[in-house]
Amino acid sequence: MVKIRLQRHGKKHYPVYHIVVSNSKSPRNGKIIKKIGIYNPNIFDKTKQIIIKKDNVKELKKWLKVGAQPTKTIKTILKKLNN
């Protein structure tokens, strides 16, 4: 099964997450299929927290159409994008 989830990067107490498509059995920071974007919860401006390029938006829609399951956190991030 393929999942869309967050992969943690950054420093201690200052996380920056990559939004990735990966196999559900791989570990959190393990092998990925495709990097979709970046989520930075440390920025307080809601519009600049999520960075996804136009090409990757199409890729994200393709993965969702194929059947990739987003995690709860990714669902809330996608809702922020729609607003």
C-alpha positions in Angstrom: 0.0 0.0 0.0 1.2 3.5 -0.8 0.9 6.4 1.6 1.3 10.1 1.4 3.0 11.2 4.7 5.6 13.4 6.3 9.3 12.8 6.5 11.1 14.6 9.3 14.1 16.8 8.6 15.7 19.8 10.3 17.3 20.4 13.7 16.5 19.3 17.2 13.3 21.2 18.3 13.0 22.8 14.8 11.5 20.3 12.5 10.9 20.7 8.8 8.9 18.0 7.1 9.0 16.8 3.5 5.6 15.6 2.1 6.5 12.3 0.4 4.9 9.3 -1.3 6.2 6.1 0.1 5.5 2.5 0.8 3.5 2.1 4.0 5.9 -0.6 5.3 9.0 1.6 5.0 10.1 3.5 8.1 9.4 7.3 8.6 12.7 8.4 7.2 13.2 5.4 4.9 13.0 5.0 1.2 10.5 7.2 -0.7 8.9 7.0 -4.1 8.4 10.7 -4.7 9.0 14.0 -2.8 5.9 16.2 -3.3 6.6 19.3 -1.2 7.7 20.8 2.1 5.8 21.6 5.3 7.4 24.0 7.8 5.3 24.3 11.0 7.8 26.9 12.4 6.6 29.7 10.2 3.6 31.5 11.6 2.4 32.8 8.2 -0.1 30.1 7.2 0.4 30.8 3.4 4.1 30.2 3.6 4.0 27.0 5.7 3.3 24.7 2.8 5.4 24.7 -0.4 4.3 22.5 -3.3 5.4 23.3 -6.9 2.8 23.3 -9.7 4.2 20.2 -11.3 4.0 18.3 -8.0 0.4 19.3 -7.5 -0.4 17.3 -10.6 1.7 14.5 -9.3 -0.1 14.6 -5.9 -3.5 14.4 -7.6 -2.3 11.5 -9.7 -1.2 9.6 -6.6 -4.5 10.3 -4.9 -6.4 9.1 -7.9 -4.3 5.9 -8.1 -5.2 5.1 -4.5 -2.5 6.5 -2.2 -3.8 7.0 1.3 -2.9 10.3 3.0 -2.3 10.3 6.7 -4.4 12.4 9.1 -1.8 15.2 9.1 -1.6 15.3 5.4 -5.4 15.5 5.1 -5.4 18.6 7.3 -2.5 20.2 5.3 -4.5 19.6 2.1 -7.5 21.2 3.6 -5.3 24.3 4.4 -4.3 24.4 0.7 -7.9 24.4 -0.5 -8.9 27.4 1.7 
